[in-house]
Amino acid sequence: MRRTGGLFALVLIALAGCSEFGNLPWAPSVTTARPGNASAIIAFEAPVYSGQSAISTYVASCTAAGETWSARGEASPLTVLGLGNGVEYACVVSTSNAAGTGANSIAVKVTPRPDAANSLASGYRQAAWATGMSITFPNECTMTVWPSARPSHAVDGYYLTPVLTGKRPGPDKVNSITKVSAMPLEVTPLQGLGATSPIQFNICPSKAPVPTAVNAGAIGVLISGSVLFGAAEITGHRATTLKDNASYTFKSREGATTTARFVDQCNGHPTPVNAGNSYHYHGLSECVTSMVDQVNGPSHLIGVALDGFPIYGDKDMNGQTIAPARLDACNGITSPTPEFPQGVYHYVLPSGVKEHNASMRCYSGDISRKELAIADSSGFCYAPQASGPTNSTGRMEMGEIAKKGSGG
């Protein structure tokens, strides 16, 4: 039928004269729309009428929830990347020539899905998750983790925590300030447990065309049960948490000399929400790596990032330190690990670093805005925005991330 229709159209063109059919090409015909992992592969046939100049470009576009992703090329098929798995998209193809862009093809529906052949489930099943954590695998591409409010390793009895917004304690209640941001801190005993919620991960991840800057809340879960945050106290802040540390020594009610710190020896502290007792990290923690690594040995898997890629310490398979310069803009690298000896893309938390690359700065994998919004709700550290946030040292603009690149 398609060939008959095309012949009929050509006859009409010949009878009426090309000038009446315009300069722009007609719409192409989509033949197939196959789902991929966070992608759609759109195959199509050229339009019957190309306009009064040769076709130069085809564009495949897929739209869902008011957002559109596109791919451009000179021939069929085109692969549209960066889509959300499990989301239904309406995809069209348009054609351009020297005069401009013609009409879209008829829309076809496609729902991307993970590729189980790329599942990281085997590695995550080997991970030394803390006793009591709930880790389930509904299928080979999905892992559900229930974080803990308190890590499996020891934590301090007292912390210096930010004075919450709207709270005005007297001068005697402010015990210290952070070193860089001059954020007021007060001694708070660690007591009670904050609320936690399960997090679901796509463990058949794929790299996105462009990295996504990390959010203010949880950006991953570590094997200790506690979550990982970015390096800064709050999105866009100039001060990194590890560089902003402060301490205060006092005598407890029992008469013992006690030191409260903003960040403890494990590079973590409680979040000032959920009763102030939901613990999180801001970089590599030897309290976590010591649970699985041997001296002079390789780093083992210590967590999972929100985009589904694994998180490791800073040692390669030979037990050598991985220099930050070897990592991409998101702290990622592709190399063998004990759990993935064939090689895998993973994030590295470098040791001895207190700058913004102490933790992940962006996600290399596909991650939806909905997932980011949920992660944001897990809290932040209440650093005052007025202390001098900058995009150059806090959350990177996406152009800066893309400029550095995402290969490793």
Secondary structure, 3 states (H helix, E strand, C coil): CHHHHHHHHHHHHHHHCHHHHCCCCCCCEEEEEEEECCEEEEEEECCCCCCCCCCCEEEEEEEECCEEEEEEECCCCEEEECCCCCCCEEEEEEEEECCEECCCCCCEEECCCCCHHHCCHHHHHHCCCCCCCEEEEEECCEEEEECCCCCCCCCCCEEEEECCCCCCCCHHHCCEECCCCCCEEEEEECCCCCCCCCEEEECCCCEEEEEEECCCCCCEEECCCCEECCCECCCCCCCECCCCCCEEEEECCCCCEEEEECCCCCCEEEECCHHHCEEEECCCCHHHHCCCCCCCCCCCEEEEECCCCEEECCECCCCCECCHHHCCCCCEEEECCCCCCCCEEEEECCCCCCCCCCCCCEEEECCCHHHHHHHHCCCCCCCCHHHCCCCCCCCCCHHHHHHHCCCC
